[in-house]
Amino acid sequence: MRELHDLTALQLGAAVAAGEVTPYELVEHFGARQDRVGAFVTRTTDLALARANALTRAGRPDDAGPLWGVPTAIKDLNATAGVRTTFGSARYAAYVPEHSDEVVRAIEDAGLISLGKTNAPEFGTPCYTESAIAPPAVTPYDTTRMAGGSSGGAAAAVAAGLVPLAQGSDGGGSIRIPASCCGLVGFKPSRGRISAGPMYGDPTGLATNGPLARTVRDAAAYFDVMAGPALGDPAWAPPVAHGAFLAACDAPPTRLRIARFATPAIVDAPVHPEVLIAYDNASRLLADLGHELIDIPNPLPPNAVETFETCWSVLTALSVPEGTEDDVQPLTRWLALRGRAVSGPGFGLAIGELRRVGAAMVRALAAYDAVLTPTLAQPPLPVGALRNDPDPAADFAAQKAFTPWTSLWNVTGMPAASLPLHRTPDGLPVGVMLAGRPARDDLLLALCAQVEDAVGGFAP
């Protein structure tokens, strides 16, 4: 008989709805599982048990969604009222917010139960999860290797069976990178699909929240929970019906035009042979499903990387007030100082240029329904392989070489997903990435589900 942690989130939700298990029993089960992968910074098992007990006593509402009563976890970059939220930084090691982010409230309102805050690097800046306040987050497939970042703890938690699905966030690949490293589905929604309230800390529009899960349908169901604007949001994607993203997974698309390229986009970097094997196998699979594959050149304009880095540096500087540089890690300090060298007008011009770059890419890709690339240039690397405290500039350059495709879709605001379609001969997971049309998250999820069904599911 399968253990509870072997079931999908939707299977667990169905078991709760059928009265076969209670939310309290699920929290007991998942809360007792040991964290050997650096997944959590703060575990809130007692709070979760109390919430599960309250939900169990109140009973499942008639209008409950399919994930009501299912355990989850919240990334430590997202404020959670009454729960320590460190933002991955020693500066905030004892910080307890009074208010939750809108996405956290949406998750709670849907009846999911958080078991704690998942590990994240300082302010979510790097693509690895190695902070000063917690052990590194590692992939369960080889615990000497990184889980990726910045949602590394969330991905490690799901891959290790500590929760069935987890919330993450993505400003340059931070959902899709750890999804690839941990053998998961990682979905970055379209810009404006999920509220960034109440703080709206990213004026560039690069970042969004999103789900990490073991199956496309679990990710879609969790996305349904998170999606929707809050009053006062500066922008939002077109509204969709309740449950629309999960429903889209059962509507496989007919012949789509899918562009593809595997040349590294933001930097000239070596690509591991297994990554190219994964990419070629995915191309053949999509063609076998009846889709048209078209090779295209890299659509990113050459000036885009410098503009992105300007914005990334300023965003980091916003998290590091002057006089606190000695309280943060070397990479954070280096980026913050770089960001402070940008003037206010200079930052405004960079945001405008970033939007023009994104618009140009969207226009260049308008003839295609999706875009296929690798997710990462390498399988998960050893812990510490990218980090370089003595030389943060080299650290940043190594990160770009590891992630030469993911940030494209943050610039355009298009939805993008990493799918766990390959394993190296020594068993390491390798993701393949699909991006979709702006605001057509439903079509991208339908394509991802079609791929998952074609391979018989993504094996853990």
C-alpha distance (Angstrom), angle and dihedral (degrees) to the residues before:
residue distance angle dihedral
M1 . . .
R2 3.80 . .
E3 3.79 119.4 .
L4 3.80 119.3 -120.1
H5 3.79 91.3 -109.5
D6 3.81 89.9 57.0
L7 3.81 91.8 61.2
T8 3.78 123.4 90.3
A9 3.78 119.8 -110.6
L10 3.81 90.5 -108.1
Q11 3.80 90.7 51.2
L12 3.80 89.4 51.5
G13 3.79 91.1 48.6
A14 3.80 90.3 50.0
A15 3.81 90.4 50.1
V16 3.81 89.8 52.9
A17 3.82 91.1 48.4
A18 3.81 90.4 50.4
G19 3.81 92.6 50.1
E20 3.80 92.5 -116.6
V21 3.81 92.8 123.3
T22 3.79 134.9 8.5
P23 3.81 128.5 -130.5
Y24 3.81 86.9 -115.3
E25 3.81 91.4 56.8
L26 3.80 90.9 48.6
V27 3.80 92.2 51.6
E28 3.80 90.4 47.3
H29 3.80 90.7 52.1
F30 3.79 98.7 45.3
G31 3.80 94.0 36.7
A32 3.81 90.4 58.3
R33 3.80 94.6 54.7
Q34 3.80 114.6 105.7
D35 3.78 121.8 -116.5
R36 3.80 106.7 -132.7
V37 3.80 95.7 153.7
G38 3.83 104.2 62.0
A39 3.79 90.7 -106.8
F40 3.81 101.4 142.8
V41 3.77 134.0 51.3
T42 3.80 93.7 179.3
R43 3.81 125.3 16.6
T44 3.80 117.3 -157.1
T45 3.79 101.6 -171.7
D46 3.80 95.1 143.8
L47 3.79 92.3 50.5
A48 3.79 89.6 46.2
L49 3.80 92.2 50.8
A50 3.79 90.6 50.5
R51 3.81 91.3 49.7
A52 3.80 91.7 45.6
N53 3.79 90.3 50.2
A54 3.80 90.1 51.9
L55 3.80 92.1 48.7
T56 3.79 91.4 47.4
R57 3.80 92.1 50.8
A58 3.81 93.0 46.5
G59 3.78 92.5 48.3
R60 3.78 130.9 -137.0
P61 3.83 111.2 -56.3
D62 3.80 118.2 -122.7
D63 3.80 90.7 -118.8
A64 3.81 95.5 46.2
G65 3.78 117.6 138.7
P66 3.81 124.7 -124.1
L67 3.82 93.6 -92.3
W68 3.81 97.9 52.7
G69 3.81 109.7 137.2
V70 3.82 95.0 13.0
P71 3.84 119.7 133.0
T72 3.79 120.1 -118.8
A73 3.81 139.3 156.9
I74 3.81 136.0 -125.1
K75 3.79 124.6 -132.8
D76 3.79 114.1 -112.4
L77 3.80 90.8 -121.1
N78 3.82 90.9 67.7
A79 3.78 118.1 82.7
T80 3.81 112.8 -120.0
A81 3.79 118.4 -171.7
G82 3.79 112.8 -115.5
V83 3.81 94.4 2.5
R84 3.80 125.5 101.5
T85 3.79 108.7 -101.6
T86 3.81 114.1 -175.1
F87 3.83 103.3 174.0
G88 3.81 84.3 -137.4
S89 3.80 91.5 -71.9
A90 3.80 133.7 116.6
R91 3.82 86.5 -139.5
Y92 3.80 88.2 71.1
A93 3.79 99.6 34.7
A94 3.82 91.9 126.7
Y95 3.81 99.8 31.8
V96 3.82 116.6 131.5
P97 3.84 114.1 -177.0
E98 3.78 122.1 -139.4
H99 3.81 93.2 -149.5
S100 3.80 135.1 40.8
D101 3.77 128.6 -130.9
E102 3.81 114.3 -103.4
V103 3.80 92.0 -109.7
V104 3.81 90.8 54.5
R105 3.79 90.2 50.8
A106 3.80 91.0 49.4
I107 3.79 90.6 52.6
E108 3.80 92.1 49.3
D109 3.82 92.4 45.2
A110 3.81 89.1 55.3
G111 3.81 90.3 58.6
L112 3.80 99.3 -107.4
I113 3.81 116.8 141.9
S114 3.79 122.1 -137.6
L115 3.80 117.4 -141.7
G116 3.80 92.7 -165.2
K117 3.79 148.4 -65.4
T118 3.79 118.3 -47.2
N119 3.78 125.0 -134.3
A120 3.80 118.2 -91.0
P121 3.82 133.7 169.8
E122 3.78 119.8 -107.9
F123 3.84 108.3 -57.4
G124 3.81 88.3 -22.0
T125 3.79 91.7 -80.4
P126 3.85 105.3 135.2
C127 3.81 130.8 52.7
Y128 3.82 91.7 -123.7
T129 3.80 127.3 66.3
E130 3.79 106.7 -128.4
S131 3.80 110.2 129.6
A132 3.80 133.9 165.8
I133 3.81 93.9 -112.6
A134 3.82 105.6 50.8
P135 3.80 141.7 27.7
P136 3.81 115.1 -87.8
A137 3.79 117.0 -83.0
V138 3.81 108.2 -117.2
T139 3.77 136.2 -171.6
P140 3.82 113.8 -103.7
Y141 3.81 88.5 -135.7
D142 3.83 89.7 71.1
T143 3.79 116.7 -0.7
T144 3.80 91.6 -155.7
R145 3.81 88.3 66.6
M146 3.79 132.0 75.4
A147 3.78 126.2 -96.3
G148 3.80 88.5 -147.3
G149 3.78 124.7 -125.7
S150 2.77 169.1 -16.2
S151 3.83 90.3 -26.1
G152 3.79 89.1 36.0
G153 3.78 96.3 129.7
A154 3.80 91.7 49.1
A155 3.80 91.8 51.7
A156 3.80 93.2 44.7
A157 3.81 90.3 50.3
V158 3.80 93.4 53.5
A159 3.80 95.6 41.2
A160 3.82 91.6 49.7
G161 3.80 93.0 48.5
L162 3.80 95.1 -113.3
V163 3.82 89.8 127.8
P164 3.81 129.1 3.6
L165 3.80 93.2 -126.4
A166 3.80 137.8 -3.2
Q167 3.78 141.9 -157.6
G168 3.79 117.9 -113.4
S169 3.79 138.7 169.0
D170 3.79 132.6 -135.1
G171 3.80 129.7 -158.3
G172 3.81 98.7 153.4
G173 3.79 104.2 0.6
S174 3.79 101.6 -46.4
I175 3.82 95.0 142.0
R176 3.80 98.0 37.2
I177 3.82 97.0 44.2
P178 3.83 95.1 58.9
A179 3.81 90.2 39.0
S180 3.79 88.4 60.4
C181 3.82 93.0 45.0
C182 3.82 92.9 48.4
G183 3.80 102.1 38.7
L184 3.82 96.7 -110.7
V185 3.77 142.8 127.4
G186 3.80 108.6 -101.2
F187 3.80 118.4 -174.5
K188 3.82 125.6 -165.6
P189 3.81 108.0 -166.7
S190 3.78 127.8 -143.4
R191 3.78 118.0 -80.9
G192 3.80 110.9 -83.9
R193 3.79 95.1 18.0
I194 3.83 94.7 109.3
S195 3.79 124.2 36.8
A196 3.80 118.9 -109.2
G197 3.81 91.2 -163.5
P198 2.88 149.0 168.5
M199 3.83 96.5 22.4
Y200 3.84 101.8 27.6
G201 3.80 88.3 -160.3
D202 3.82 96.4 172.1
P203 3.82 112.6 68.7
T204 3.82 91.1 175.8
G205 3.80 96.3 68.6
L206 3.80 92.2 -131.1
A207 3.80 98.8 119.8
T208 3.78 133.3 69.0
N209 3.79 138.6 161.9
G210 3.79 121.3 -114.1
P211 3.81 147.3 152.5
L212 3.80 135.9 -77.8
A213 3.79 115.7 -162.3
R214 3.78 144.6 146.8
T215 3.81 95.0 -113.2
V216 3.79 135.6 36.2
R217 3.80 91.9 -123.1
D218 3.82 92.2 52.3
A219 3.80 88.8 50.7
A220 3.80 91.4 48.0
A221 3.80 92.9 49.5
Y222 3.81 91.1 50.1
F223 3.79 89.8 46.7
D224 3.80 88.5 55.0
V225 3.81 87.4 56.7
M226 3.82 94.2 50.8
A227 3.80 100.0 39.0
G228 3.78 125.0 100.5
P229 3.79 136.8 70.1
A230 3.77 127.2 -91.3
L231 3.78 121.3 -136.0
G232 3.78 107.9 -84.2
D233 3.81 97.8 25.9
P234 3.83 110.0 148.0
A235 3.82 93.2 -137.0
W236 3.78 139.2 6.0
A237 3.77 139.5 -176.3
P238 3.82 117.9 -114.7
P239 3.81 112.3 -72.7
V240 3.79 120.4 -102.8
A241 3.79 133.5 -163.5
H242 3.80 119.5 -88.4
G243 3.80 108.5 -85.2
A244 3.80 92.9 11.6
F245 3.79 97.0 134.4
L246 3.79 94.5 53.3
A247 3.79 90.0 45.2
A248 3.82 89.6 52.7
C249 3.79 89.8 63.5
D250 3.80 89.8 68.7
A251 3.81 93.7 53.9
P252 3.83 104.7 75.1
P253 3.80 111.9 -158.2
T254 3.77 122.8 -118.6
R255 3.79 122.5 -134.9
L256 3.82 109.8 -20.1
R257 3.79 129.6 -175.3
I258 3.80 105.4 -122.4
A259 3.79 120.5 -172.6
R260 3.78 117.6 -153.2
F261 3.78 139.7 -171.1
A262 3.80 134.0 161.0
T263 3.79 101.0 -172.1
P264 3.83 107.8 117.1
A265 3.78 106.7 -101.2
I266 3.79 109.4 -157.1
V267 3.81 101.4 30.7
D268 3.78 138.2 10.4
A269 3.80 101.7 -102.2
P270 3.80 138.1 155.9
V271 3.80 115.9 -100.3
H272 3.80 119.2 -146.0
P273 3.84 114.2 -117.8
E274 3.81 91.6 -124.5
V275 3.81 89.5 56.3
L276 3.80 90.0 55.5
I277 3.80 91.0 46.7
A278 3.79 89.0 53.9
Y279 3.81 90.7 48.8
D280 3.81 93.9 48.8
N281 3.81 92.4 46.1
A282 3.80 90.3 50.8
S283 3.80 89.9 49.9
R284 3.81 91.3 53.5
L285 3.80 91.3 46.6
L286 3.79 92.0 52.3
A287 3.81 91.0 47.7
D288 3.81 90.3 49.6
L289 3.81 88.0 53.7
G290 3.79 87.9 59.6
H291 3.79 100.5 -100.1
E292 3.80 124.5 136.7
L293 3.83 114.7 -121.1
I294 3.81 117.6 -155.1
D295 3.81 123.5 -173.4
I296 3.80 112.4 -134.1
P297 3.81 135.2 176.7
N298 3.78 121.4 -107.2
P299 3.84 104.2 -71.7
L300 3.82 95.3 -155.7
P301 3.81 113.6 109.0
P302 3.83 112.8 -125.4
N303 3.82 94.6 -116.8
A304 3.80 93.4 54.8
V305 3.80 98.3 86.4
E306 3.80 94.8 58.2
T307 3.81 90.6 47.3
F308 3.80 92.1 49.3
E309 3.80 91.4 49.3
T310 3.80 91.2 50.7
C311 3.79 90.7 54.1
W312 3.83 92.7 43.3
S313 3.79 91.3 51.9
V314 3.80 93.7 49.3
L315 3.81 91.2 48.6
T316 3.80 88.2 54.3
A317 3.80 91.4 48.1
L318 3.81 89.8 55.2
S319 3.82 88.1 63.3
V320 3.82 95.1 50.1
P321 3.82 113.7 62.5
E322 3.80 115.5 -153.9
G323 3.78 110.9 -87.1
T324 3.83 94.3 32.1
E325 3.80 97.9 81.5
D326 3.80 92.5 110.0
D327 3.81 89.8 57.8
V328 3.81 95.0 64.0
Q329 3.79 136.5 66.0
P330 3.82 121.5 -88.7
L331 3.83 96.2 -104.4
T332 3.81 91.5 49.6
R333 3.81 90.9 48.4
W334 3.80 92.4 49.0
L335 3.80 93.3 49.4
A336 3.81 92.6 44.4
L337 3.80 92.6 52.5
R338 3.77 89.5 47.1
G339 3.79 89.6 50.8
R340 3.80 93.3 49.0
A341 3.78 89.1 57.8
V342 3.82 88.2 65.5
S343 3.81 114.1 88.9
G344 3.78 123.0 -132.8
P345 3.81 92.1 -107.5
G346 3.80 88.6 44.8
F347 3.79 90.9 56.0
G348 3.80 91.2 47.9
L349 3.79 90.6 51.6
A350 3.80 90.5 48.5
I351 3.82 91.7 53.0
G352 3.80 89.7 50.3
E353 3.80 91.8 48.7
L354 3.81 91.0 47.5
R355 3.80 89.5 55.0
R356 3.79 91.6 48.5
V357 3.81 90.1 50.5
G358 3.79 90.6 49.7
A359 3.79 91.9 48.9
A360 3.81 91.5 49.6
M361 3.81 90.6 52.4
V362 3.80 92.5 48.1
R363 3.80 89.6 51.9
A364 3.81 91.5 47.6
L365 3.81 90.7 52.4
A366 3.81 97.4 40.4
A367 3.81 92.9 107.6
Y368 3.81 92.3 61.6
D369 3.79 132.9 74.6
A370 3.81 94.2 -153.1
V371 3.80 142.1 -0.6
L372 3.80 124.9 -135.1
T373 3.83 123.5 -153.6
P374 3.78 136.2 142.5
T375 3.80 113.7 -87.1
L376 3.81 97.3 -136.9
A377 3.79 134.8 8.7
Q378 3.81 92.6 -127.5
P379 3.81 140.1 27.6
P380 3.83 113.3 -103.8
L381 3.80 108.9 -53.0
P382 3.81 128.0 -140.6
V383 3.79 115.6 -82.0
G384 3.80 108.1 -87.7
A385 3.80 94.9 20.1
L386 3.81 92.9 118.5
R387 3.79 101.0 28.6
N388 3.80 115.2 94.4
D389 3.80 113.1 171.6
P390 3.85 95.0 177.9
D391 3.82 90.8 53.1
P392 3.82 113.0 28.7
A393 3.80 91.6 173.5
A394 3.81 89.3 60.6
D395 3.82 88.6 45.8
F396 3.81 90.9 55.0
A397 3.81 92.0 46.3
A398 3.81 91.1 51.2
Q399 3.80 90.2 51.3
K400 3.80 91.0 53.8
A401 3.80 90.6 50.8
F402 3.83 89.9 51.3
T403 3.83 93.8 48.1
P404 3.81 107.4 33.0
W405 3.85 96.8 149.6
T406 3.80 111.8 31.6
S407 3.82 100.4 78.9
L408 3.82 93.1 57.2
W409 3.78 91.4 80.1
N410 3.81 92.9 47.9
V411 3.79 87.7 57.0
T412 3.82 93.4 49.4
G413 3.82 94.7 37.7
M414 3.82 89.2 -132.1
P415 3.82 119.8 145.6
A416 3.80 115.9 -102.8
A417 3.79 136.7 -179.2
S418 3.78 136.9 -165.8
L419 3.80 114.0 -144.5
P420 3.84 123.7 -162.6
L421 3.79 97.6 -126.8
H422 3.79 103.0 143.9
R423 3.80 146.0 42.1
T424 3.80 126.6 -161.0
P425 3.82 117.5 -125.7
D426 3.81 88.4 -95.9
G427 3.80 92.0 51.9
L428 3.81 102.9 -101.2
P429 3.81 115.8 146.8
V430 3.80 121.1 -116.4
G431 3.80 121.8 -167.8
V432 3.77 129.9 -148.2
M433 3.81 119.8 -152.2
L434 3.80 130.9 -136.9
A435 3.80 122.4 -174.6
G436 3.79 123.4 -165.5
R437 3.79 141.2 -155.7
P438 3.83 116.1 -70.8
A439 3.82 110.6 -80.2
R440 3.83 91.4 -0.8
D441 3.79 93.9 112.3
D442 3.81 87.1 140.5
L443 3.80 93.6 59.7
L444 3.80 92.2 46.4
L445 3.80 91.7 50.1
A446 3.81 90.2 48.0
L447 3.81 89.4 53.6
C448 3.82 92.2 46.4
A449 3.82 91.1 50.1
Q450 3.79 90.3 48.5
V451 3.82 89.4 54.1
E452 3.81 92.0 47.0
D453 3.81 91.7 49.7
A454 3.81 91.3 47.8
V455 3.82 92.3 57.3
G456 3.80 92.8 43.8
G457 3.78 95.1 -108.8
F458 3.78 132.2 -50.0
A459 3.79 107.5 -72.8
P460 3.86 115.6 -138.0
